[in-house]
Amino acid sequence: MITKEQFQRELDIIISNAIREDVGDGDHSSLACIPSTATGRAKLLVKEDGVIAGVEFAKMVLNYVDPTLEVQVCIEDGTPVKIGDIILYISGNSQSILKAERLMLNSMQRMSAIATKTKFFADLLEGTNTVILDTRKTTPGVRAIEKWAVKIGGGGNHRFALYDMIMLKDNHIDFAGGIKEAIEKTNQYLKDNNRDLKIIVEARSIDEVKQILACENVYRILLDNFDYAMTREAVALIGDQCQTESSGNIDETTVREYALCGVNYVSSGALTHSVHNMDLSLKAVV
């Protein structure tokens, strides 16, 4: 997985690029009617029930825009919230507050929606030993905050990107000439390049599970679009040789049943690609 330093670098890039995109050569609405020395206070309001996420990211945004802004946090990341709750207060330069407003709201609304959906799935898995995972089906350019939100909601991150874990899917296997060939070539690649990366291999059938188990250095087998009976058979076959993950057809009606088949993980792209942003609002305190 990526390091804390790499992750922070991704967050810094998101913030700087988003401010570049939104502010350009200046917030002329604020510059036109608010004195540069004016100060004020604003509150972040919840307008929809859910799980709040992005408070710590909002603090990073505010610090980037103006390090002199003061933030009073009332509700921390990962907390269930209801309409009317106040998440935080911001005090300081009025122009700076307005410059940061949209990036802060857009990010927190998206992150809170993801955290809320992840918490819903995590609750469905309560009492099992299975963890809900995200995927790489994220919004281009803001993957770091979306995967952060999954963790806030009680889920786990799959790999972050193509560079921090190897995942041999159907196309890799077919292009490489088969499962054995794909895994052997991958192990040789890791050795030749002195890289220590975990290998996940996708299986489309019980026969492919058997082929994977005959190979070395496989960290996890991803059971793609298996039904419940096939999943139970695969889990029994794999035993403790490597980790197991169910993927495909994972939704609120199936996730617990797949977990009860004994897999270590279930993954769902819907955690990040199919959410409706949670409604939040920033209002001046006057």
VOGU-3710 file (C-alpha; in Angstrom, 3 decimals, decimal comma):
1> mitkeqfqre> 0,000/0,000/0,000  1,085/3,604/-0,411  2,973/5,360/2,384  1,617/8,201/4,516  3,973/10,533/2,689  2,655/9,447/-0,716  -0,930/9,817/0,482  -0,294/13,308/1,854  1,312/14,265/-1,441  -1,874/13,197/-3,238
11> ldiiisnair> -3,972/15,324/-0,884  -1,712/18,349/-1,451  -2,064/17,931/-5,218  -5,863/17,728/-4,960  -6,033/20,937/-2,929  -3,635/22,977/-5,042  -5,218/21,880/-8,318  -8,760/22,482/-7,075  -7,917/25,998/-5,869  -6,211/26,691/-9,195
21> edvgdgdhss> -9,311/25,510/-11,019  -11,785/27,419/-8,858  -9,995/30,656/-7,997  -7,848/31,324/-11,062  -6,536/34,887/-10,908  -8,843/35,805/-8,053  -12,216/35,468/-6,351  -13,557/38,627/-7,947  -16,983/38,315/-6,290  -15,370/38,712/-2,871
31> lacipstatg> -12,693/41,134/-4,025  -15,367/43,408/-5,470  -17,475/43,905/-2,340  -15,595/42,768/0,771  -12,595/44,733/2,130  -9,371/42,764/2,289  -9,142/43,450/6,034  -12,690/42,317/6,848  -13,072/39,425/9,256  -15,999/37,137/9,935
41> rakllvkedg> -17,248/33,822/11,246  -19,064/31,013/9,458  -20,608/27,690/10,437  -20,819/24,438/8,496  -24,354/23,062/8,689  -25,683/19,559/8,059  -28,765/19,478/5,823  -29,068/15,700/5,437  -28,665/12,763/7,837  -25,597/10,586/7,360
51> viagvefakm> -21,995/10,032/8,446  -19,746/13,073/8,299  -16,383/12,812/6,565  -13,823/15,339/5,385  -13,439/17,448/8,523  -9,682/16,895/8,625  -9,449/17,506/4,886  -11,418/20,745/5,287  -8,843/21,893/7,835  -6,109/21,219/5,252
61> vlnyvdptle> -7,995/23,257/2,645  -8,487/26,174/5,011  -4,847/26,104/6,058  -3,746/26,083/2,405  -5,923/29,092/1,566  -5,047/31,060/4,702  -3,017/29,673/7,635  -4,404/32,400/9,913  -7,963/31,029/9,723  -9,147/29,494/12,985
71> vqvciedgtp> -11,249/26,304/12,976  -13,397/25,100/15,858  -14,441/21,492/15,227  -17,700/20,430/16,858  -18,160/17,008/15,226  -15,296/14,728/14,181  -14,957/12,542/11,076  -16,899/9,290/11,199  -19,683/10,608/13,434  -23,358/10,043/12,518
81> vkigdiilyi> -25,031/13,425/12,020  -28,548/14,735/11,537  -30,117/17,759/9,888  -29,265/20,947/11,765  -26,010/19,745/13,318  -23,076/22,170/13,203  -19,847/20,491/12,111  -17,419/23,348/12,629  -16,951/27,090/12,864  -14,412/29,112/10,862
91> sgnsqsilka> -13,136/32,514/11,991  -10,820/34,940/10,249  -10,424/36,836/7,014  -13,783/36,926/5,211  -12,286/36,764/1,718  -10,296/33,675/2,683  -13,344/31,906/4,091  -15,243/32,501/0,855  -12,302/31,431/-1,289  -12,137/28,078/0,496
101> erlmlnsmqr> -15,899/27,546/0,766  -16,667/25,660/-2,434  -13,720/23,254/-2,355  -14,414/22,507/1,295  -18,119/21,859/0,689  -17,695/19,864/-2,525  -15,112/17,627/-0,890  -16,987/17,074/2,352  -20,283/16,413/0,584  -18,671/13,748/-1,570
111> msaiatktkf> -16,661/12,226/1,257  -19,666/12,153/3,595  -21,784/10,383/0,983  -19,104/7,726/0,535  -18,617/7,318/4,290  -22,375/7,012/4,775  -22,696/4,301/2,134  -19,638/2,451/3,432  -21,009/2,514/6,986  -24,268/1,048/5,671
121> fadllegtnt> -22,382/-1,865/4,084  -20,097/-2,303/7,101  -23,132/-2,544/9,364  -24,579/-5,261/7,146  -21,380/-7,263/7,753  -21,522/-6,911/11,538  -20,860/-10,222/13,257  -18,887/-11,661/10,336  -15,129/-11,610/9,818  -15,451/-9,980/6,402
131> vildtrkttp> -14,315/-6,455/5,507  -15,924/-4,298/2,797  -13,368/-2,901/0,319  -13,436/-0,151/-2,269  -11,978/-0,418/-5,797  -10,198/1,854/-8,298  -13,580/2,999/-9,617  -13,056/6,483/-8,254  -13,415/10,031/-9,594  -10,252/10,893/-11,573
141> gvraiekwav> -8,052/13,321/-9,700  -9,627/12,946/-6,246  -9,064/9,266/-5,467  -7,234/10,013/-2,222  -10,172/11,724/-0,530  -12,654/9,121/-1,778  -10,578/6,248/-0,412  -10,059/8,204/2,813  -13,837/8,486/3,115  -14,219/4,705/2,751
151> kiggggnhrf> -11,925/4,196/5,734  -13,809/6,813/7,743  -17,005/4,869/7,019  -15,529/1,653/8,396  -14,377/0,017/5,167  -10,951/-0,906/3,883  -8,949/0,222/0,892  -8,089/-2,240/-1,857  -4,945/-1,056/-3,592  -4,589/2,682/-4,076
161> alydmimlkd> -3,471/2,578/-7,702  -1,654/0,469/-10,268  1,704/0,938/-8,595  1,205/-0,289/-5,013  -0,169/-3,788/-5,604  -0,344/-6,225/-8,502  -3,759/-7,435/-9,576  -3,918/-9,956/-12,404  -7,403/-9,714/-13,861  -8,990/-11,588/-16,746
171> nhidfaggik> -7,407/-9,427/-19,450  -3,916/-9,721/-17,942  -4,324/-13,493/-17,773  -5,639/-13,779/-21,324  -2,948/-11,488/-22,768  -0,214/-13,339/-20,849  -1,308/-16,721/-22,190  -2,957/-18,171/-19,087  -2,945/-18,132/-15,291  0,314/-20,038/-14,821
181> eaiektnqyl> 2,119/-17,880/-17,365  0,783/-14,622/-15,889  1,782/-15,486/-12,323  5,215/-16,861/-13,246  6,007/-13,800/-15,374  4,846/-11,532/-12,560  7,027/-13,239/-9,960  9,999/-13,004/-12,302  9,267/-9,315/-12,917  9,206/-8,624/-9,173
191> kdnnrdlkii> 12,497/-10,462/-8,703  14,191/-8,757/-11,654  13,100/-5,319/-10,493  13,625/-5,923/-6,779  10,033/-5,019/-5,955  8,008/-6,266/-3,010  4,392/-6,074/-4,172  1,533/-8,334/-3,150  -0,173/-10,302/-5,942  -3,937/-10,671/-6,279
201> vearsidevk> -5,245/-12,971/-8,992  -8,785/-13,014/-10,321  -10,513/-16,373/-10,777  -13,540/-16,899/-12,999  -14,171/-20,552/-12,115  -13,287/-23,262/-9,622  -10,840/-24,663/-12,169  -9,030/-21,314/-12,261  -8,891/-21,305/-8,448  -7,102/-24,662/-8,625
211> qilacenvyr> -4,683/-23,316/-11,231  -3,883/-20,307/-9,036  -3,300/-22,495/-5,974  -0,734/-24,482/-7,955  1,365/-21,318/-8,321  3,583/-19,518/-5,816  3,457/-16,141/-4,093  -0,255/-15,333/-4,534  -1,490/-13,119/-1,717  -5,214/-13,162/-2,459
221> illdnfdyam> -7,633/-14,817/-4,864  -10,463/-12,649/-6,130  -13,585/-14,718/-6,807  -15,217/-12,827/-9,624  -18,980/-13,211/-10,092  -19,113/-16,528/-8,233  -22,493/-17,579/-6,892  -22,839/-18,530/-3,222  -22,284/-22,262/-3,738  -19,161/-21,702/-5,848
231> treavaligd> -17,865/-19,214/-3,291  -18,236/-21,689/-0,424  -16,516/-24,368/-2,513  -13,660/-22,016/-3,392  -13,178/-20,889/0,220  -12,985/-24,513/1,378  -10,516/-25,315/-1,397  -8,285/-22,320/-0,663  -8,260/-22,772/3,110  -5,452/-20,724/4,635
241> qcqtessgni> -3,214/-20,789/1,567  -4,099/-17,184/0,780  -6,740/-14,543/1,364  -10,117/-14,582/-0,400  -12,248/-11,811/-1,852  -15,677/-11,788/-3,469  -16,337/-9,266/-6,224  -19,176/-8,738/-8,672  -22,889/-8,731/-7,812  -22,103/-7,186/-4,431
251> dettvreyal> -24,953/-4,981/-3,213  -27,000/-4,525/-0,060  -29,052/-7,645/-0,821  -26,066/-9,975/-1,361  -23,118/-8,648/0,642  -23,878/-10,435/3,901  -24,573/-13,758/2,201  -21,200/-13,593/0,449  -19,549/-12,764/3,778  -21,210/-15,798/5,344
261> cgvnyvssga> -19,529/-17,929/2,681  -16,319/-17,266/4,594  -14,419/-14,805/2,394  -12,018/-12,353/4,003  -13,176/-9,443/1,884  -15,993/-8,273/-0,347  -15,334/-5,392/-2,743  -17,768/-2,985/-4,330  -17,121/-0,167/-6,782  -20,493/1,284/-5,777
271> lthsvhnmdl> -18,960/2,680/-2,591  -17,326/5,409/-4,667  -18,964/5,475/-8,092  -22,647/5,375/-7,115  -23,296/7,860/-4,333  -25,459/10,957/-4,017  -23,566/13,813/-2,380  -24,678/14,634/1,149  -26,128/18,117/1,532  -23,989/20,528/3,578
281> slkavv> -23,981/24,313/3,730  -21,651/27,083/4,946  -23,437/30,075/6,463  -22,075/33,340/7,795  -22,615/33,904/11,505  -23,991/37,451/11,836
//
